[in-house]
Amino acid sequence: MEKQAKTYDVVIIGGGAAGLSAAQALGRARRSVLVVDAGEPRNAPADKMHNYLSRDGMNPLDLLAAGRAELAKYGVDIVADRATDSRRTDTGFAVSLARNPEVSARRIILAGGLKDRMPEIDGLAEHWGHDLLHCPYCHGWEVKDRRLGILDSAFSVHQALMFTQWSKDITLFKSRDRELGSEELEQLEARGVVVIEADIAAVRGAAGSIRGVQLSDGTEYPLDALVLMPRVEVDLSGVASLGLRASEHPTGVGQCVEVDAMGQSAVPGLWVAGSLADPKQQVIMAAASGLGVGAAVNADLTREETERDVAELRLQRAAL
Ligand SMILES: Cc1cc2nc3c(=O)[nH]c(=O)nc-3n(C[C@H](O)[C@H](O)[C@H](O)COP(=O)(O)OP(=O)(O)OC[C@H]3O[C@@H](n4cnc5c(N)ncnc54)[C@H](O)[C@@H]3O)c2cc1C
């Protein structure tokens, strides 16, 4: 006889701030919950996390370890694994895992986060999360008054202007393919940003101790940190067969998944929490999103159970 897949009220794919917060809401609501986590949160390269009130400067992985420890008392199961696909069943969903047996769930919350895609520049990737930054609120304070280089992207003018709040020594490297409007150039000049039209050939220095960049004409340009808005992409392989689609975020930052105000996706029963639905989310926002979606899923399950119980009650009354 085929072994029955273990059944949960909710399987949460992704155990970052969003997934673990959803699990806490659901565990405390006495729901059976499994969190499947591949263990690659977006901010893992950074040693410290900022702008999470009461946890400022904490290592991001320590925050998640503390979250996982809290979930134990609510009976939440957590497995270090990757969801490889999900399919619909009579009772909800079956979720396939890379290294463990398939599990069943009445609802799925996808909280898989985003992937950052770096431009191909020699030596660039190893600096990500150390002295290659994207967000002034996450790490602007740590590079205040330093020599900052803004790398070319659709957001580079915005980033250059924003970072003038943290440093007055800012150089924007504009690729030859990108035209800046006269208004943008005027704003940059007014804020003291130096604009250089050049492609970057390589980043010099080790992670955490950048020396500068080498331009494509061979010139070395000394800097203390770089700023880049990479394109973000989503990985929906954990729910591939359910037909969930990625969309382009209206800001042009990359991909995301569209959801309604409660976190319900276009696929009935499949909910989405955290940065996957809103790329601008920082950790505390992803945690809040997870709490909201966890509560919404509990309400949805209670609605379904109430409908079932009302139908049963009516049958009992009719039989009298
Ligand atoms: C370099 C860097 C530094 C940052 N610093 C800060 C900061 O200082 N402060 C701040 O507030 N924000 C910071 N952020 C933003 C922060 O990373 C995000 O806000 C946060 O990670 C979003 O949480 P999340 O739960 O949505 O996704 P994530 O934290 O990315 O978690 C998603 C989890 O889902 C897992 N997963 C994905 N697919 C699957 C699958 N199929 N099966 C199983 N598991 C899966 C991933 O492995 C990962 O563990 C930083 C971002 C970057 C890139």
The ligand as a Tripos MOL2 file, in Angstrom:
@<TRIPOS>MOLECULE
LIG
   53    58     1     0     0
SMALL
NO_CHARGES

@<TRIPOS>ATOM
      1 C1         22.8810   42.3810    0.7490 C.3       1 LIG1
      2 C2         21.5670   42.7000    1.3900 C.ar      1 LIG1
      3 C3         21.5240   43.2780    2.6470 C.ar      1 LIG1
      4 C4         20.3180   43.5820    3.2490 C.ar      1 LIG1
      5 N1         20.3070   44.2010    4.4540 N.ar      1 LIG1
      6 C5         19.1440   44.4950    5.0450 C.ar      1 LIG1
      7 C6         19.1210   45.1600    6.3060 C.ar      1 LIG1
      8 O1         20.1630   45.5130    6.8730 O.2       1 LIG1
      9 N2         17.9190   45.4230    6.8700 N.ar      1 LIG1
     10 C7         16.7540   45.0750    6.2620 C.ar      1 LIG1
     11 O2         15.6950   45.3150    6.8400 O.2       1 LIG1
     12 N3         16.7410   44.4540    5.0580 N.ar      1 LIG1
     13 C8         17.8980   44.1460    4.4440 C.ar      1 LIG1
     14 N4         17.8920   43.5230    3.2250 N.ar      1 LIG1
     15 C9         16.6040   43.0880    2.6390 C.3       1 LIG1
     16 C10        16.2380   41.6840    3.1750 C.3       1 LIG1
     17 O3         17.1540   40.7640    2.6380 O.3       1 LIG1
     18 C11        14.8090   41.2950    2.7920 C.3       1 LIG1
     19 O4         13.9220   42.2800    3.2410 O.3       1 LIG1
     20 C12        14.3910   39.9790    3.4350 C.3       1 LIG1
     21 O5         15.3630   38.9820    3.2340 O.3       1 LIG1
     22 C13        13.0480   39.5250    2.8680 C.3       1 LIG1
     23 O6         12.6040   38.4100    3.6040 O.3       1 LIG1
     24 P1         11.7830   37.2440    2.9130 P.3       1 LIG1
     25 O7         11.3620   36.3490    4.0260 O.co2     1 LIG1
     26 O8         10.7530   37.7890    1.9980 O.co2     1 LIG1
     27 O9         12.8350   36.4740    1.9440 O.3       1 LIG1
     28 P2         14.2440   35.8050    2.2700 P.3       1 LIG1
     29 O10        14.8370   36.3900    3.4870 O.co2     1 LIG1
     30 O11        15.0270   35.8700    1.0170 O.co2     1 LIG1
     31 O12        13.8830   34.2870    2.6060 O.3       1 LIG1
     32 C14        13.3880   33.4120    1.6190 C.3       1 LIG1
     33 C15        13.7640   31.9930    2.0240 C.3       1 LIG1
     34 O13        13.0260   31.0860    1.1770 O.3       1 LIG1
     35 C16        13.9340   30.0520    0.7790 C.3       1 LIG1
     36 N5         13.4070   29.4320   -0.4440 N.ar      1 LIG1
     37 C17        13.2570   29.9710   -1.6690 C.ar      1 LIG1
     38 N6         12.7300   29.0720   -2.5290 N.ar      1 LIG1
     39 C18        12.5600   27.9220   -1.8230 C.ar      1 LIG1
     40 C19        12.0750   26.6210   -2.1400 C.ar      1 LIG1
     41 N7         11.6370   26.3080   -3.3870 N.pl3     1 LIG1
     42 N8         12.0470   25.6830   -1.1640 N.ar      1 LIG1
     43 C20        12.4640   25.9810    0.0910 C.ar      1 LIG1
     44 N9         12.9380   27.2070    0.4570 N.ar      1 LIG1
     45 C21        12.9910   28.1500   -0.4990 C.ar      1 LIG1
     46 C22        15.2570   30.7570    0.5990 C.3       1 LIG1
     47 O14        16.3430   29.8410    0.5930 O.3       1 LIG1
     48 C23        15.2510   31.6890    1.8350 C.3       1 LIG1
     49 O15        15.7830   31.0330    2.9710 O.3       1 LIG1
     50 C24        19.1020   43.2570    2.5830 C.ar      1 LIG1
     51 C25        19.1370   42.6750    1.3090 C.ar      1 LIG1
     52 C26        20.3450   42.4100    0.7150 C.ar      1 LIG1
     53 C27        20.3750   41.8050   -0.6610 C.3       1 LIG1
@<TRIPOS>BOND
     1     1     2 1
     2     2     3 ar
     3     2    52 ar
     4     3     4 ar
     5     4     5 ar
     6     4    50 ar
     7     5     6 ar
     8     6     7 ar
     9     6    13 1
    10     7     8 2
    11     7     9 ar
    12     9    10 ar
    13    10    11 2
    14    10    12 ar
    15    12    13 ar
    16    13    14 ar
    17    14    15 1
    18    14    50 ar
    19    15    16 1
    20    16    17 1
    21    16    18 1
    22    18    19 1
    23    18    20 1
    24    20    21 1
    25    20    22 1
    26    22    23 1
    27    23    24 1
    28    24    25 2
    29    24    26 1
    30    24    27 1
    31    27    28 1
    32    28    29 2
    33    28    30 1
    34    28    31 1
    35    31    32 1
    36    32    33 1
    37    33    34 1
    38    33    48 1
    39    34    35 1
    40    35    36 1
    41    35    46 1
    42    36    37 ar
    43    36    45 ar
    44    37    38 ar
    45    38    39 ar
    46    39    40 ar
    47    39    45 ar
    48    40    41 1
    49    40    42 ar
    50    42    43 ar
    51    43    44 ar
    52    44    45 ar
    53    46    47 1
    54    46    48 1
    55    48    49 1
    56    50    51 ar
    57    51    52 ar
    58    52    53 1
@<TRIPOS>SUBSTRUCTURE
     1 LIG1         1 GROUP 0 **** ****
